[in-house]
């Protein structure tokens, strides 16, 4: 596995190449947890983008990390009460 210490001082292209080689050597079962994480992130992104396009959220909330945006909305609601 490629460790952070292995990449210090190396060009970005070289680190990317090494990561690609490691990925290609992994079995489907080894890749699955990373694919699942990517699928969940994509679903969250699609949901947030749909809310933005439908006018259900503001752009500033869209740009925040998901948990932070909800906390910001709760704080704003508390201030209005």
C-alpha positions in Angstrom: 0.0 0.0 0.0 1.2 3.5 -0.7 1.8 5.4 2.5 1.9 9.2 2.9 5.6 9.0 3.9 6.3 7.3 0.6 5.0 10.2 -1.4 6.7 13.1 0.3 9.0 15.1 -2.1 7.9 13.1 -5.1 6.2 14.7 -8.1 2.4 14.4 -8.2 2.5 12.4 -11.5 4.8 9.8 -9.9 2.5 9.4 -6.9 -0.5 9.1 -9.1 1.2 6.5 -11.3 2.2 4.4 -8.3 -1.4 4.6 -6.9 -2.7 3.5 -10.3 -0.4 0.5 -10.3 -1.5 -0.5 -6.8 -5.2 -0.1 -7.8 -4.8 -2.3 -10.9 -3.1 -5.0 -8.7 -6.0 -5.1 -6.2 -8.7 -7.7 -6.6 -12.4 -6.8 -7.0 -13.0 -7.7 -3.4 -10.2 -5.4 -2.2 -11.5 -2.5 -4.3 -15.1 -3.0 -3.1 -15.0 -0.9 0.1 -13.5 2.1 -1.9 -16.2 1.7 -4.6 -18.9 1.6 -1.9 -17.5 4.8 -0.4 -17.4 6.5 -3.8 -21.0 5.4 -4.5 -22.2 6.9 -1.2 -20.4 10.1 -1.9 -21.8 10.3 -5.4 -25.4 9.7 -4.1 -24.9 12.5 -1.5 -23.5 14.9 -4.2 -26.4 14.1 -6.6 -29.0 14.7 -3.8 -27.3 18.0 -2.8 -27.1 19.2 -6.4 -30.8 18.4 -7.0 -31.7 20.4 -3.9 -29.6 23.3 -5.2 -31.1 23.2 -8.6 -34.7 23.0 -7.2 -34.1 26.0 -5.0 -34.4 24.0 -1.8 -30.9 25.1 -0.6 -28.6 28.0 -1.0 -25.3 27.9 -2.8 -23.4 28.7 0.4 -25.0 25.6 2.1 -24.2 23.6 -1.0 -20.5 24.4 -0.7 -20.2 23.4 2.9 -19.5 19.8 3.9 -22.9 18.0 4.4 -22.8 17.8 8.2 -21.7 21.4 8.5 -24.4 22.7 6.2 -27.1 21.1 8.4 -25.6 22.4 11.6 -25.5 25.9 10.0 -29.2 25.7 9.1 -30.1 24.6 12.7 -28.1 27.5 14.2 -29.9 29.9 11.9 -33.3 28.5 12.8 -32.4 28.8 16.5 -31.4 32.5 16.0 -34.7 33.3 14.4 -36.8 31.7 17.2 
